[in-house]
Amino acid sequence: MAQNRYKETHMSMPVENHDTAAWANINAMKEVSNVPIPDEIQVNNAKEYVDTNQK
């Protein structure tokens, strides 16, 4: 077990990069929690998508 250190050395590498995702059109960030706040246009697009896909 001591020789298998692949996981320990590669834990800092991110699996996915969400900064360039289509839904991550960030308008601002909250200071303490670093939560992204999207544009108003993106919020409206998301609401329209949810409203049209209701069952």
PyMOL Python script that loads the backbone (N, CA, C, O; Angstrom):
from pymol import cmd

cmd.read_pdbstr("""\
ATOM      1  N   MET A   1       0.814  -1.194   0.000  1.00  0.00           N
ATOM      2  CA  MET A   1       0.000   0.000   0.000  1.00  0.00           C
ATOM      3  C   MET A   1       0.856   1.257   0.000  1.00  0.00           C
ATOM      4  O   MET A   1       0.455   2.277  -0.559  1.00  0.00           O
ATOM      5  N   ALA A   2       1.997   1.198   0.601  1.00  0.00           N
ATOM      6  CA  ALA A   2       2.845   2.377   0.690  1.00  0.00           C
ATOM      7  C   ALA A   2       3.414   2.768  -0.661  1.00  0.00           C
ATOM      8  O   ALA A   2       3.784   3.925  -0.858  1.00  0.00           O
ATOM      9  N   GLN A   3       3.493   1.821  -1.606  1.00  0.00           N
ATOM     10  CA  GLN A   3       4.070   2.134  -2.906  1.00  0.00           C
ATOM     11  C   GLN A   3       3.053   2.746  -3.861  1.00  0.00           C
ATOM     12  O   GLN A   3       3.449   3.414  -4.816  1.00  0.00           O
ATOM     13  N   ASN A   4       1.779   2.544  -3.642  1.00  0.00           N
ATOM     14  CA  ASN A   4       0.746   3.071  -4.520  1.00  0.00           C
ATOM     15  C   ASN A   4       0.353   4.470  -4.056  1.00  0.00           C
ATOM     16  O   ASN A   4      -0.550   4.619  -3.234  1.00  0.00           O
ATOM     17  N   ARG A   5       1.009   5.470  -4.565  1.00  0.00           N
ATOM     18  CA  ARG A   5       0.752   6.858  -4.158  1.00  0.00           C
ATOM     19  C   ARG A   5       0.162   7.683  -5.296  1.00  0.00           C
ATOM     20  O   ARG A   5       0.218   8.912  -5.257  1.00  0.00           O
ATOM     21  N   TYR A   6      -0.397   7.033  -6.299  1.00  0.00           N
ATOM     22  CA  TYR A   6      -0.977   7.740  -7.439  1.00  0.00           C
ATOM     23  C   TYR A   6      -2.107   8.666  -7.001  1.00  0.00           C
ATOM     24  O   TYR A   6      -2.161   9.828  -7.405  1.00  0.00           O
ATOM     25  N   LYS A   7      -2.997   8.148  -6.179  1.00  0.00           N
ATOM     26  CA  LYS A   7      -4.136   8.938  -5.720  1.00  0.00           C
ATOM     27  C   LYS A   7      -3.683  10.130  -4.890  1.00  0.00           C
ATOM     28  O   LYS A   7      -4.233  11.223  -5.028  1.00  0.00           O
ATOM     29  N   GLU A   8      -2.708   9.938  -4.046  1.00  0.00           N
ATOM     30  CA  GLU A   8      -2.226  11.029  -3.203  1.00  0.00           C
ATOM     31  C   GLU A   8      -1.592  12.144  -4.029  1.00  0.00           C
ATOM     32  O   GLU A   8      -1.746  13.319  -3.698  1.00  0.00           O
ATOM     33  N   THR A   9      -0.887  11.793  -5.093  1.00  0.00           N
ATOM     34  CA  THR A   9      -0.205  12.813  -5.888  1.00  0.00           C
ATOM     35  C   THR A   9      -1.136  13.507  -6.863  1.00  0.00           C
ATOM     36  O   THR A   9      -0.855  14.631  -7.281  1.00  0.00           O
ATOM     37  N   HIS A  10      -2.238  12.869  -7.238  1.00  0.00           N
ATOM     38  CA  HIS A  10      -3.127  13.447  -8.237  1.00  0.00           C
ATOM     39  C   HIS A  10      -4.441  13.963  -7.661  1.00  0.00           C
ATOM     40  O   HIS A  10      -5.352  14.272  -8.430  1.00  0.00           O
ATOM     41  N   MET A  11      -4.574  14.066  -6.370  1.00  0.00           N
ATOM     42  CA  MET A  11      -5.806  14.573  -5.776  1.00  0.00           C
ATOM     43  C   MET A  11      -5.994  16.059  -6.031  1.00  0.00           C
ATOM     44  O   MET A  11      -7.128  16.538  -6.010  1.00  0.00           O
ATOM     45  N   SER A  12      -4.935  16.796  -6.269  1.00  0.00           N
ATOM     46  CA  SER A  12      -5.060  18.226  -6.475  1.00  0.00           C
ATOM     47  C   SER A  12      -5.528  18.564  -7.885  1.00  0.00           C
ATOM     48  O   SER A  12      -5.943  19.697  -8.130  1.00  0.00           O
ATOM     49  N   MET A  13      -5.475  17.624  -8.812  1.00  0.00           N
ATOM     50  CA  MET A  13      -5.918  17.866 -10.181  1.00  0.00           C
ATOM     51  C   MET A  13      -7.437  17.768 -10.245  1.00  0.00           C
ATOM     52  O   MET A  13      -7.989  16.737  -9.859  1.00  0.00           O
ATOM     53  N   PRO A  14      -8.146  18.817 -10.726  1.00  0.00           N
ATOM     54  CA  PRO A  14      -9.601  18.742 -10.800  1.00  0.00           C
ATOM     55  C   PRO A  14     -10.046  17.796 -11.915  1.00  0.00           C
ATOM     56  O   PRO A  14      -9.387  17.682 -12.949  1.00  0.00           O
ATOM     57  N   VAL A  15     -11.159  17.129 -11.692  1.00  0.00           N
ATOM     58  CA  VAL A  15     -11.698  16.218 -12.693  1.00  0.00           C
ATOM     59  C   VAL A  15     -12.399  17.008 -13.791  1.00  0.00           C
ATOM     60  O   VAL A  15     -12.247  16.706 -14.975  1.00  0.00           O
ATOM     61  N   GLU A  16     -13.168  18.022 -13.395  1.00  0.00           N
ATOM     62  CA  GLU A  16     -13.913  18.838 -14.332  1.00  0.00           C
ATOM     63  C   GLU A  16     -13.634  20.307 -14.060  1.00  0.00           C
ATOM     64  O   GLU A  16     -13.312  20.689 -12.935  1.00  0.00           O
ATOM     65  N   ASN A  17     -13.756  21.121 -15.086  1.00  0.00           N
ATOM     66  CA  ASN A  17     -13.578  22.549 -14.932  1.00  0.00           C
ATOM     67  C   ASN A  17     -14.940  23.200 -15.167  1.00  0.00           C
ATOM     68  O   ASN A  17     -15.398  23.278 -16.307  1.00  0.00           O
ATOM     69  N   HIS A  18     -15.584  23.664 -14.109  1.00  0.00           N
ATOM     70  CA  HIS A  18     -16.920  24.250 -14.218  1.00  0.00           C
ATOM     71  C   HIS A  18     -16.865  25.735 -14.544  1.00  0.00           C
ATOM     72  O   HIS A  18     -17.911  26.356 -14.732  1.00  0.00           O
ATOM     73  N   ASP A  19     -15.676  26.322 -14.616  1.00  0.00           N
ATOM     74  CA  ASP A  19     -15.590  27.744 -14.930  1.00  0.00           C
ATOM     75  C   ASP A  19     -16.011  28.030 -16.367  1.00  0.00           C
ATOM     76  O   ASP A  19     -16.507  29.119 -16.657  1.00  0.00           O
ATOM     77  N   THR A  20     -15.822  27.076 -17.267  1.00  0.00           N
ATOM     78  CA  THR A  20     -16.155  27.292 -18.669  1.00  0.00           C
ATOM     79  C   THR A  20     -17.454  26.613 -19.066  1.00  0.00           C
ATOM     80  O   THR A  20     -17.758  26.536 -20.256  1.00  0.00           O
ATOM     81  N   ALA A  21     -18.221  26.125 -18.122  1.00  0.00           N
ATOM     82  CA  ALA A  21     -19.483  25.469 -18.434  1.00  0.00           C
ATOM     83  C   ALA A  21     -20.506  26.479 -18.930  1.00  0.00           C
ATOM     84  O   ALA A  21     -20.446  27.660 -18.588  1.00  0.00           O
ATOM     85  N   ALA A  22     -21.442  26.006 -19.736  1.00  0.00           N
ATOM     86  CA  ALA A  22     -22.437  26.899 -20.323  1.00  0.00           C
ATOM     87  C   ALA A  22     -23.315  27.550 -19.271  1.00  0.00           C
ATOM     88  O   ALA A  22     -23.757  28.684 -19.454  1.00  0.00           O
ATOM     89  N   TRP A  23     -23.577  26.848 -18.163  1.00  0.00           N
ATOM     90  CA  TRP A  23     -24.462  27.394 -17.138  1.00  0.00           C
ATOM     91  C   TRP A  23     -23.723  28.314 -16.168  1.00  0.00           C
ATOM     92  O   TRP A  23     -24.338  28.882 -15.265  1.00  0.00           O
ATOM     93  N   ALA A  24     -22.435  28.462 -16.342  1.00  0.00           N
ATOM     94  CA  ALA A  24     -21.653  29.236 -15.381  1.00  0.00           C
ATOM     95  C   ALA A  24     -21.350  30.640 -15.901  1.00  0.00           C
ATOM     96  O   ALA A  24     -20.228  31.124 -15.751  1.00  0.00           O
ATOM     97  N   ASN A  25     -22.324  31.289 -16.501  1.00  0.00           N
ATOM     98  CA  ASN A  25     -22.151  32.676 -16.926  1.00  0.00           C
ATOM     99  C   ASN A  25     -22.273  33.542 -15.676  1.00  0.00           C
ATOM    100  O   ASN A  25     -23.362  33.989 -15.315  1.00  0.00           O
ATOM    101  N   ILE A  26     -21.151  33.767 -15.032  1.00  0.00           N
ATOM    102  CA  ILE A  26     -21.125  34.378 -13.710  1.00  0.00           C
ATOM    103  C   ILE A  26     -21.151  35.900 -13.829  1.00  0.00           C
ATOM    104  O   ILE A  26     -20.342  36.500 -14.536  1.00  0.00           O
ATOM    105  N   ASN A  27     -22.086  36.499 -13.130  1.00  0.00           N
ATOM    106  CA  ASN A  27     -22.185  37.951 -13.074  1.00  0.00           C
ATOM    107  C   ASN A  27     -21.387  38.481 -11.885  1.00  0.00           C
ATOM    108  O   ASN A  27     -20.713  39.506 -11.993  1.00  0.00           O
ATOM    109  N   ALA A  28     -21.462  37.786 -10.756  1.00  0.00           N
ATOM    110  CA  ALA A  28     -20.760  38.195  -9.541  1.00  0.00           C
ATOM    111  C   ALA A  28     -20.543  36.967  -8.668  1.00  0.00           C
ATOM    112  O   ALA A  28     -21.097  35.899  -8.926  1.00  0.00           O
ATOM    113  N   MET A  29     -19.736  37.133  -7.644  1.00  0.00           N
ATOM    114  CA  MET A  29     -19.486  36.061  -6.679  1.00  0.00           C
ATOM    115  C   MET A  29     -19.749  36.606  -5.287  1.00  0.00           C
ATOM    116  O   MET A  29     -19.421  37.754  -4.987  1.00  0.00           O
ATOM    117  N   LYS A  30     -20.348  35.768  -4.431  1.00  0.00           N
ATOM    118  CA  LYS A  30     -20.519  36.160  -3.035  1.00  0.00           C
ATOM    119  C   LYS A  30     -19.159  36.104  -2.357  1.00  0.00           C
ATOM    120  O   LYS A  30     -18.340  35.235  -2.657  1.00  0.00           O
ATOM    121  N   GLU A  31     -18.928  37.024  -1.456  1.00  0.00           N
ATOM    122  CA  GLU A  31     -17.597  37.183  -0.873  1.00  0.00           C
ATOM    123  C   GLU A  31     -17.183  36.010   0.020  1.00  0.00           C
ATOM    124  O   GLU A  31     -16.098  35.455  -0.155  1.00  0.00           O
ATOM    125  N   VAL A  32     -18.012  35.640   0.948  1.00  0.00           N
ATOM    126  CA  VAL A  32     -17.620  34.642   1.932  1.00  0.00           C
ATOM    127  C   VAL A  32     -17.730  33.226   1.376  1.00  0.00           C
ATOM    128  O   VAL A  32     -16.813  32.423   1.547  1.00  0.00           O
ATOM    129  N   SER A  33     -18.838  32.913   0.713  1.00  0.00           N
ATOM    130  CA  SER A  33     -19.084  31.540   0.279  1.00  0.00           C
ATOM    131  C   SER A  33     -18.601  31.245  -1.138  1.00  0.00           C
ATOM    132  O   SER A  33     -18.574  30.080  -1.537  1.00  0.00           O
ATOM    133  N   ASN A  34     -18.221  32.260  -1.907  1.00  0.00           N
ATOM    134  CA  ASN A  34     -17.780  32.114  -3.298  1.00  0.00           C
ATOM    135  C   ASN A  34     -18.830  31.424  -4.167  1.00  0.00           C
ATOM    136  O   ASN A  34     -18.488  30.639  -5.051  1.00  0.00           O
ATOM    137  N   VAL A  35     -20.100  31.714  -3.919  1.00  0.00           N
ATOM    138  CA  VAL A  35     -21.192  31.174  -4.716  1.00  0.00           C
ATOM    139  C   VAL A  35     -21.381  32.084  -5.923  1.00  0.00           C
ATOM    140  O   VAL A  35     -21.514  33.297  -5.759  1.00  0.00           O
ATOM    141  N   PRO A  36     -21.396  31.517  -7.150  1.00  0.00           N
ATOM    142  CA  PRO A  36     -21.585  32.362  -8.331  1.00  0.00           C
ATOM    143  C   PRO A  36     -23.026  32.839  -8.459  1.00  0.00           C
ATOM    144  O   PRO A  36     -23.966  32.081  -8.217  1.00  0.00           O
ATOM    145  N   ILE A  37     -23.187  34.087  -8.837  1.00  0.00           N
ATOM    146  CA  ILE A  37     -24.497  34.667  -9.088  1.00  0.00           C
ATOM    147  C   ILE A  37     -24.595  34.870 -10.593  1.00  0.00           C
ATOM    148  O   ILE A  37     -23.837  35.667 -11.147  1.00  0.00           O
ATOM    149  N   PRO A  38     -25.515  34.167 -11.279  1.00  0.00           N
ATOM    150  CA  PRO A  38     -25.604  34.252 -12.733  1.00  0.00           C
ATOM    151  C   PRO A  38     -26.265  35.550 -13.191  1.00  0.00           C
ATOM    152  O   PRO A  38     -26.877  36.269 -12.402  1.00  0.00           O
ATOM    153  N   ASP A  39     -26.123  35.832 -14.499  1.00  0.00           N
ATOM    154  CA  ASP A  39     -26.807  36.973 -15.097  1.00  0.00           C
ATOM    155  C   ASP A  39     -28.312  36.776 -15.023  1.00  0.00           C
ATOM    156  O   ASP A  39     -28.791  35.649 -14.895  1.00  0.00           O
ATOM    157  N   GLU A  40     -29.053  37.864 -15.102  1.00  0.00           N
ATOM    158  CA  GLU A  40     -30.509  37.781 -15.087  1.00  0.00           C
ATOM    159  C   GLU A  40     -31.013  37.058 -16.338  1.00  0.00           C
ATOM    160  O   GLU A  40     -32.027  36.363 -16.286  1.00  0.00           O
ATOM    161  N   ILE A  41     -30.319  37.218 -17.442  1.00  0.00           N
ATOM    162  CA  ILE A  41     -30.702  36.544 -18.687  1.00  0.00           C
ATOM    163  C   ILE A  41     -30.597  35.030 -18.517  1.00  0.00           C
ATOM    164  O   ILE A  41     -31.475  34.295 -18.969  1.00  0.00           O
ATOM    165  N   GLN A  42     -29.541  34.565 -17.878  1.00  0.00           N
ATOM    166  CA  GLN A  42     -29.364  33.132 -17.664  1.00  0.00           C
ATOM    167  C   GLN A  42     -30.429  32.580 -16.717  1.00  0.00           C
ATOM    168  O   GLN A  42     -30.896  31.455 -16.895  1.00  0.00           O
ATOM    169  N   VAL A  43     -30.809  33.362 -15.723  1.00  0.00           N
ATOM    170  CA  VAL A  43     -31.864  32.931 -14.800  1.00  0.00           C
ATOM    171  C   VAL A  43     -33.180  32.794 -15.551  1.00  0.00           C
ATOM    172  O   VAL A  43     -33.913  31.826 -15.346  1.00  0.00           O
ATOM    173  N   ASN A  44     -33.487  33.758 -16.421  1.00  0.00           N
ATOM    174  CA  ASN A  44     -34.723  33.687 -17.205  1.00  0.00           C
ATOM    175  C   ASN A  44     -34.696  32.500 -18.163  1.00  0.00           C
ATOM    176  O   ASN A  44     -35.711  31.824 -18.333  1.00  0.00           O
ATOM    177  N   ASN A  45     -33.555  32.237 -18.790  1.00  0.00           N
ATOM    178  CA  ASN A  45     -33.436  31.088 -19.691  1.00  0.00           C
ATOM    179  C   ASN A  45     -33.651  29.784 -18.934  1.00  0.00           C
ATOM    180  O   ASN A  45     -34.322  28.880 -19.430  1.00  0.00           O
ATOM    181  N   ALA A  46     -33.090  29.685 -17.748  1.00  0.00           N
ATOM    182  CA  ALA A  46     -33.248  28.478 -16.943  1.00  0.00           C
ATOM    183  C   ALA A  46     -34.710  28.301 -16.521  1.00  0.00           C
ATOM    184  O   ALA A  46     -35.224  27.182 -16.517  1.00  0.00           O
ATOM    185  N   LYS A  47     -35.374  29.395 -16.169  1.00  0.00           N
ATOM    186  CA  LYS A  47     -36.783  29.303 -15.765  1.00  0.00           C
ATOM    187  C   LYS A  47     -37.648  28.881 -16.945  1.00  0.00           C
ATOM    188  O   LYS A  47     -38.550  28.060 -16.780  1.00  0.00           O
ATOM    189  N   GLU A  48     -37.392  29.424 -18.129  1.00  0.00           N
ATOM    190  CA  GLU A  48     -38.148  29.028 -19.315  1.00  0.00           C
ATOM    191  C   GLU A  48     -37.931  27.551 -19.622  1.00  0.00           C
ATOM    192  O   GLU A  48     -38.876  26.851 -19.986  1.00  0.00           O
ATOM    193  N   TYR A  49     -36.713  27.076 -19.480  1.00  0.00           N
ATOM    194  CA  TYR A  49     -36.406  25.677 -19.730  1.00  0.00           C
ATOM    195  C   TYR A  49     -37.167  24.764 -18.767  1.00  0.00           C
ATOM    196  O   TYR A  49     -37.712  23.736 -19.167  1.00  0.00           O
ATOM    197  N   VAL A  50     -37.194  25.153 -17.505  1.00  0.00           N
ATOM    198  CA  VAL A  50     -37.892  24.347 -16.504  1.00  0.00           C
ATOM    199  C   VAL A  50     -39.400  24.385 -16.757  1.00  0.00           C
ATOM    200  O   VAL A  50     -40.076  23.363 -16.637  1.00  0.00           O
ATOM    201  N   ASP A  51     -39.921  25.548 -17.102  1.00  0.00           N
ATOM    202  CA  ASP A  51     -41.363  25.667 -17.330  1.00  0.00           C
ATOM    203  C   ASP A  51     -41.812  24.851 -18.540  1.00  0.00           C
ATOM    204  O   ASP A  51     -42.895  24.267 -18.513  1.00  0.00           O
ATOM    205  N   THR A  52     -41.009  24.797 -19.597  1.00  0.00           N
ATOM    206  CA  THR A  52     -41.403  24.055 -20.789  1.00  0.00           C
ATOM    207  C   THR A  52     -41.222  22.547 -20.612  1.00  0.00           C
ATOM    208  O   THR A  52     -41.841  21.774 -21.344  1.00  0.00           O
ATOM    209  N   ASN A  53     -40.402  22.112 -19.672  1.00  0.00           N
ATOM    210  CA  ASN A  53     -40.140  20.696 -19.484  1.00  0.00           C
ATOM    211  C   ASN A  53     -40.869  20.118 -18.261  1.00  0.00           C
ATOM    212  O   ASN A  53     -40.462  19.083 -17.733  1.00  0.00           O
ATOM    213  N   GLN A  54     -41.926  20.768 -17.820  1.00  0.00           N
ATOM    214  CA  GLN A  54     -42.683  20.220 -16.694  1.00  0.00           C
ATOM    215  C   GLN A  54     -43.523  19.043 -17.161  1.00  0.00           C
ATOM    216  O   GLN A  54     -43.979  19.002 -18.303  1.00  0.00           O
ATOM    217  N   LYS A  55     -43.717  18.096 -16.272  1.00  0.00           N
ATOM    218  CA  LYS A  55     -44.545  16.923 -16.623  1.00  0.00           C
ATOM    219  C   LYS A  55     -45.933  17.106 -16.120  1.00  0.00           C
ATOM    220  O   LYS A  55     -46.779  16.234 -16.314  1.00  0.00           O
TER     221      LYS A  55
END
""", "prot")
cmd.dss("prot")
cmd.show_as("cartoon", "prot")
cmd.util.cbc("prot")
cmd.orient("prot")
